[in-house]
Amino acid sequence: MQRILSTQLATTEPGTKVTIAGWIHRRRLLKSVAFLIVRDAAGLSQVVVTDPATRAQLEQLTEETVVEVTAVVAANEQAPQGVELVSPAVQETSRVAVPLPFELHRPALSASLPTQLDHAALALRHPSRAVSLRIAAAVTRGFRRALEERRFVEIHTPKIVASATESGANVFELDYFGRPAYLAQSPQFYKQMMVGVFERVFEVGPVFRAEPSDTARHLAQYTSLDAEMGFIRDHRDVMATLTGTIAGMLGEVTDVATPGVPDEIPAVHFSEALRIAGAPEDEPDLAPAHERAVGEWALREHGSEFVFVTGYPMRKRPFYTHPDPADPTWSNSFDLLFRGLEIVTGGQRLHRYEDYVAVLGESGEQGYLDAFRYGMPAHGGWAIGLERFVARLTGAANVREVTAFPRDLHRVAP
């Protein structure tokens, strides 16, 4: 008999004999009856056990043991989805023979986050952890769909590179067949090159940052949602496309309430953001407290949980950032804040060969410079930190709560 999922039981005619399979989520052994709650990838099923032999079998099984149950569907308003399974035959597939480090049947995991991460294979089965990964999948699906609808082409770029992508610091060095190489900090150079091929490109992939940052918002490896687009006028074209993309990403999410995305997200210049945050005029960047203040201002003044901060100082942006033609001390770049936290960095890039030579000299990364020697349109793009975005969306206090197997300053396993 073909297995069905728990969610299919609600549409199955009572009296039908079916087979389900999953993990023992919980056993409730009462005096005259026993209840077996089976969990699969879709949800929970309730199995009613009255037969003495089946009950004796059930008493020997432990939570998280994998079982297959063949039983008859019966209506019961008190059961999950209004149905339960009766007259079951239970077959053990894989028994758990060790004590569980924590219980999964409770609404919330009581174990500390480090304990959960140490036992990720088990902790991720809990609905509160699994739902974050489903949301991340939905957000990524929305990202792809929104960009494909806008004529972007998905690309895949190397994660082992010959030189640091953005700076000489904060990179993981490798021994690459006897010569140095590095884990890519970003697909930045490659996606710019590919603008010369497809005009509009995007990538979903890992990036690596050897930053000694032990905070709730930093990871040494995270998933970056990158895009780059050509034939723009300036960074405002990029911001407009990003706005539509964010709306498309949130439109795919059903497991948590999502905020509205304005047709035009409010934008504030960096210098004005400092004033709003009460920060000194010579601050080179926004601190977390400043971001929170600007986010509160956007919600109060514009009713938006999103706000662009534009025109960061050129001295704080990567060398490929295009300066503001009206005042080259500022850049044609932006950050997008969501609920007071930076989740996207982007902007307009330099696109003329001579401008890169002026910054890097003729000795700059030749493969990268050649792309501009052969003609490149004005272009720009962005990078979204997936885990940080999902953490903000779900209200998680730490990005590790929404990351399956986080890598940080202290953790490289499991």
N, C-alpha and C positions, 0 to 999 in steps of 0.2 A: 504494500500500500504506500502510495507516495506521501511523503511528509508535507505538512502544511505549517505555516507560521501562525503564531498566536493571534495576530491581527486578522487572520482569515476566518477564525472561529465564529465571529459575530455574524458573518454572512453565510454560515453553513447551516443547513436545515437540521433542527433538533431530531435526534434519532439516528443521525448519520455516524457511521464508524470512521474514525480518522486516526492518523498517526502524527504526533508532534515529537519534537526532540529538542533538548537544550540542557541547561544546567539546573540542578536543584537549588532554587533560590531560598526556599524555606520549607520546613516540615512543621506541621502543627498536629501533635499526637494527642487527641482528646480521648475520652473514655470509650465512647461508642463509635467514633469516626475519626479518620485522619485526613488531613488536607496536605496535598503536595503542590507547592507552587513551583512551576517550571518556567525558567527565563530563557528566551531566545533573543536573537538580535532585534526583533520587532517589539517585544514586550513580555507580559506575563500571562500564564495560563493556570487555572485552578483545576486540580484533579482531586476528586473525592474518592477516598478509599474506605470501604466497609468490609471487604473480604479479609478474613483473619490471616490467610497465607500472604496476601499482598501487603498487609499491614506489617507483618513480621519481617518481610523483605525490606520494607521502607525503613523500619527501625534500625536496620544495619547500614543504611546509606547515610552519607554525610553531605552537608551543604557543598555546592559546587561540583559534586559528582555529575557526570554527564549521563543522561538517561534518554531512552526512547519509550514513549508511552502510546499504546494503541487503546482507544477508549471510545465511548459513545457521547456525542454532543447532547447536552441538556440545558434548557433555559434556567437561569437563576439571576435575578436582578442584582443580587448582592455580590456576584462574582465579577471579575474583570470582564468588561465588555458585555456583561449580561448573560454570559454562558459559562458553563463548566463542563468537565469531562467526568463521566461515571463509568463504572464497571471496567476499570483499567487493567491492562497487562503492562507491567513495568520491566524494561530490560536495561540493565546497567551496561554502559559503554566504557566508561573510564572513571574509576573510583579515586577520590581524594583520600589519601591515607595519612596526611599530616595535618596538624592543627592550623587553622587559618589565622593569619596575623591580625585580622580584623573582620567584623561582620559586614556583609554586603546587603542584608535584607532591611537594614534600618534606613530611614529617609535620608540621613546624612552620615557621611563617614566620620567616625570619631577619631581616627588615627591622625597624627600630625602630618603635615605636608611632606616632610622628609621621609617618614615611614611609608606614605603612599607612593612616593617616587621610588623608594627602594624596592617596593613590591608592585611595580607598575602593571605587570601582567594581570594582577588580580584587581588592583584599584580601578583600572580603566573600565572594568566591567560594571562598576556602579553607575547608575543612571546619571548622577550629577557630574561625573567625569566624562562619561560617554557622550552626553548631549553636547558638550563643548566641542568635541571632535566632529560631531554631526554639523554643528553650526559652522565650523571652519570649512568643512566640505561644501556646505551650501554657499558660503561667502566666495569660495574659490570658483565654484560653478557659475555664480553670478558674475564674477570678474571676467571669466572667459567669455560668457555669453554676451555681456555688454560690449566688450571690445570687438568680438567677431562681428557683431551687428554694425560696428563702426569701421569695418574694413581693416582691422588689425589682424596680423598673422602671428600665430604662436611660434616661438623659436626656442632652441635649447642651446645654451652656451657652456663653454668649459668651466669646470670648477677647480681645475689645476691650472695656474697661470704662471708666467715667467717673471712677472713683477707685480708689486703692490698696485691695486686698482686705483686707490684714491690717495694714498700717502705711504710713507715708508714705515709707519708704525702700525701697531694693532693688527698684524697679520700672523697667520700660522705658517711657519716655514716647514718645507718638506725636503727630504733627500730624494730627488727625482733622478734615478739612475746616475748618481754621483754628482749631480749638479743641483743648485738650489732652485726650488720652485715654491709656490705659495697657494694656499686655499683662497679662492676668490672672495673678496670683500663685497663684491657687487658684480652684476653683469653689465655695468655701465658702458665700458668701452665697446663691448660686442654689440649691445643693442643700438648704440649710436652708429656703428658700422653698418648694421642691418637696415637702418633707415635708408641707406643708399641702395638697398635691394628692394625692399617692400614698402617703403615710406612710413608704414605704421606697424610696429611690432610689440609683442608682449611676451613675458616669460613668468612662469611660476616655478620657483626653485629655491634651494638652500643657499644661504650666504653665511660667511664665517667672519667673526670679529673677535680678535684676541684682546678685547678690552677687559682690564681687571676691574670690572664693575659688578659689585655684588649687591644688586638692587632688585626690587620686585618687577622692574620693567625691562631688564637687560638679559639677553641670552648670548652665548658664544656662537651658537648656530640657530638661525631662525629661518622661517620661510618668507621670502620676499616676493611681492606681487609687483612686477616691474612693467612699465610701458614706455615707449618712446614714439614720437610722432613728428613727421616732417612737414615742411611747407606751412609753418605757423608764422604769425605776425610777431608774437611775443609770448611771454609766460601766461598771459590771460587766456589764450586759446587752450593751453594745457589745463589750466584750472577749470575751464568750462567742460572739457571732456572728462576730467576727473570727477567733477560733480555728477555727471550723468552715470559714470561708472559706479560710484559709491551707491547711488540710488538703485542701480541694477543689482549690485551685490546684496544690499539689504532686502531687495524684493524677493530673493530666493530663500530667505530665512523664515522658518515657521515655528521653530522651537522656543523662541523668546520674542518678547515685544521689541519692535524696532522703532527708532526715531524717524520722524519725517526729515527728508532732505530738501531744503529750499531749491527752487529752480535756479537761484543764484545765491550761493553761500556768501554771507557777509565777509568782507575782507578789510583788514586794517594793516597799515604800514608798520614795519618794525619799530620805527621811532615813536609812533603813536601807541603801539602795544606796550612799550616801556613806560610811557606816561600813564596808561590805564593801570598797569601793574604797580605803579609807584616805585619803579626801578630807576637808578641813576642813568643819565643820558648816555654815558660812555660804556654801558654794559654791552659786551660783544655778542651776547646770546641770551635767550630766555631760559631762566632756571625753572624747575618744576613748579615752584610757587607762582612764578610769573605766568606760566601757561594756565594754571588754575584760575588766576585772576582774569585773564583775557577770556577764558571759557565762560566764567560767570558773567562777564560783561556782555558777551554775545547772546547768552540766554536771556539776560535781563533786558537788553536794548533791542534785540532782534528776534527773540524767541527761537533761536537756533542753537542746537547742541553742537553744531559744526561752525568753525570760523577759520578763514585763511589769515595767516600772517605773512605779509609779502615784504620784499626789499631788504632781506637780511644784509648785514655788512659784507662786502666782498672778502674781507680778511677772514671771515668765518665760513666761507663757502669753498667747495673744491675748485681747483684751477680751471676746470672746464665750464664753470658757470659764466653766463653772459652778464656783463655789467649793465646797469641802467644807463642808457644813452644820455639821459638828462643829467645824471650825476653818478659818475663811475665809482664813487665810494660805496654806493648801494648796488645790489644785484637784482637781476630779473629772476628771483627765486622765491619760493614760498614753502611754508609748512602748513599742513592742515591739522588743526587741533580738533579732537573729538572728546567732549566732556572734560575739557581742560587738560588733555594729554596729546602730545604730538604723535600722530600715527602715520603721517605721510610727509615725505620730503621730495621736492621737485623744483622744476624751473626750466628756463630757456638755457641752452648750451651754446658755447662758441661753435661756429660752423665753418670759419674760414681758416685755411692752412696757415696763413701768415700770423693770425692771432694766436694759434697754438705755438708756433715757433717763438713768438715774442714771450710767451709764458714759460715754455719748456726748453727752448733752444733746439738746435738741429739734432742734438743728441737724445732727444726725447724718444719714447717707445716708438720705433719706426713703423711697425705694423699698424699702430694706432694712427700715427700722423699721416700715413699713406692714404687712409680713408678720406682725409680732408684735402690731400693733394689732388685727388681725382674728382673733386667737386661734391659738396654736400649742401642740401638745402638748410635753411633755418629750421631748427628742431628743438624739441624739449620733451621732458617726460617726468616720471615720478617713480617712487618706490614706496610700497605699503608694507609695513610689518604685520604679517597675518596674525601672529599670536597676540601682539599688543592690541590690535583692532578687536579681536574676539574677546580678549580679557575685558576691554572697555565696554563692549556690547553686552556681555553677560554679567558685568559687575564683579568679576573676579579681582581679588586684591593683588594677585601675583600671576605673572604670565605663565609660570610653571603649572598652575592649576589647569590651564587650557592647552598644555603641550604634552603630547604623549610620552616622549622620552627626552626631556630637556637636557641640554648641554650648557653648563655654566662654569664659573670659576672653580667650582669644587666637584662637579659631577660629570663623569664620562661613562657611566653605566647605570642601569642596564641598557 
